[in-house]
Amino acid sequence: MSPALVISVPQTLEIDQYILYGKCSNSLLVVIRLKLGQDSDPRFGLFIQSKTMDESPQQTVQGLGSLPFYVGGTQVLGLACVVITGVWMGSYHGGYAWDGTQQEFNVHPLCMVLGMVFLYGDAILVYRVFRNESKRNVKILHAVLHFLALIISIVGIVAVFDYHNHEKIPNMYSLHSWCGMLTFLLFCIQWLMGLGFFLFPGTLTSMRSWYLPLHVFFGLAMLAMSLATCLLGISEKLFFAIQATYSQFVPEGILGNVLGMLLIAFGILIGYIVTREDFRRPPHPEEEALSVHFKTLTEGGSPSSP
Amino acid sequence: MSPALVISVPQTLEIDQYILYGKCSNSLLVVIRLKLGQDSDPRFGLFIQSKTMDESPQQTVQGLGSLPFYVGGTQVLGLACVVITGVWMGSYHGGYAWDGTQQEFNVHPLCMVLGMVFLYGDAILVYRVFRNESKRNVKILHAVLHFLALIISIVGIVAVFDYHNHEKIPNMYSLHSWCGMLTFLLFCIQWLMGLGFFLFPGTLTSMRSWYLPLHVFFGLAMLAMSLATCLLGISEKLFFAIQATYSQFVPEGILGNVLGMLLIAFGILIGYIVTREDFRRPPHPEEEALSVHFKTLTEGGSPSSP
């Protein structure tokens, strides 16, 4: 992570186009011209502080050194969730088919855990994993992974509606279905908004920086909703399948509960990685050029942008 | 609070004593000389950002002006959740008692929603609501609200165990019970850790600042877990009580589902308020002196070189 010099300007001052910095023997000279806005208060304080985010190289390496282990942990947990779901439906409920029977229903949990949990989580993580790739490429990867998640989720949702219709079971009455549909609709809106704000070239930087914190917040909130929906689905499935024996700690009940615990662990680990300050993406030269020329880019206390 | 220009320097750069700034027509010129340390990385990023903490009075009022509405929203949603839970158990399931019967079970959902959702959420919010109180007082209020949440939750947990034991129903077999117990144990640990780190007077400031982000992250993660546990509980209760008619959209089923949606809305609103940058507690003079190691501080608008 290359260290950064961050200059935080009170919003009464507009940032001018004029910044210069250079090395002179063992000193660094920074010249900044800031345009005073019409209502600027000419009295203001100047603070210089050591930045605790981007610490000495040793500390940075220590902090980032643990990132691969956390990311590895998410992959192990996420894959375990997908595999356990697959095996659960495969060995306890007769495998997979697309014929309107119970085997078509089985496609639903597998697709939802794969799409709305594993791929969704990985799409969030790309900004932490590909720290040194160009931001444009990482954005595209983020969008592609979310698009895959969307397609796989649609297959999973069609599977359960098709099964219900075939078996004359009413749709959309359970809390699981309400939570799931809400999460899925918000996910679609978020995906389209993300595309419009961050990949559509005409969007103003000021609009991007307005929307960015909302995109990040709702992205994590929806992952939590998606996980809660999975827990509801596991519980519902266990009550339908083994209500008589669930309280006797039969293997299928324990398998479902363990899957629930692993999903929670996956969500917590993803949330931790994404919100931890020193795992944030470092500033890159080409992004700097943008941030200097545009008047606002970053929000919050650190130079970061998911 | 007068606006400030804050320059955050990576710790690889030593800060030299040479700072100059002056006003020139409607521009502000800032010249900074920074001494490069022996191990300094000559490649570093330069970021200029609008500071969101110290905004212009108008913007501060605008941003903060919406805070009471958001907080009011959480109170309406949180109280609605408590009332709906109370009415649900009261009118559909025979009210409350402490005699090992179904009426004792009914104490469980009410206490858990009151303790682990409403009071828990409010305990988190105190740092945003009492922005101008002394930090010590707000900390004590935060701890007291969490303590109330803890006591009420213990009553709720005892109620369900007592009911199960009286009715010879096995304990701790469902996913709801596993999630709930995990959340409750983590909550107890977090409460004790919070007490030790933030209210015990002997704790070092460095230890506090190490633990703070973990405390905040796990606080929100556990609120999410608590809400997911409530959703599981609602779903479980509906399957036990009205499995035969749930799919016919009977009033009790819809009431339970609506309660679930309101709980999600409460969680999202609390999460949004707590993570929104411009709702953060402003730094107070005495806190700044403790937390910010600024090496140079100049006041006034005239060119100066300290």
Interface residues (C-beta under 8 A of the other chain):
Chain A: S2 P3 A4 L5 V6 I7 S8 V9 P10 Q11 T12 L13 I15 D16 I19 Y21 K23 N26 S27 L28 L29 V30 V31 I32 R33 L34 K35 L36 D39 D41 P42 R43 F44 G45 L46 F47 I48 Q49 S50 K51 T52 M53 D54 E55 S56 P57 I169 P170 Y173 S174 L175 H176 W178 C179 L182 P213 F217 A221 A224 M225 L227 A228 L231 L232 I234 S235 E236 L238 F239 Q243 Y246 S247 Q248 F249 G253 G256 N257 G260 M261 I264 G267 I268 G271 Y272 T275 R276 E277 P282 P283 H284 P285 E288 S291 V292 K295 T296 L297 T298 E299 G300 G301 P303
Chain B: S2 P3 A4 L5 V6 I7 S8 V9 P10 Q11 T12 L13 I15 D16 I19 Y21 K23 N26 S27 L28 L29 V30 V31 I32 R33 L34 K35 L36 D39 D41 P42 R43 F44 G45 L46 F47 I48 Q49 S50 K51 T52 D54 E55 S56 Q59 I169 P170 Y173 S174 L175 H176 W178 C179 L182 P213 F217 A221 A224 M225 L227 A228 L231 L232 I234 S235 E236 L238 F239 Q243 Y246 S247 Q248 F249 G253 G256 N257 G260 M261 I264 G267 I268 G271 Y272 T275 R276 E277 V292 H293 F294 K295 T296 L297 T298 E299 G300 G301
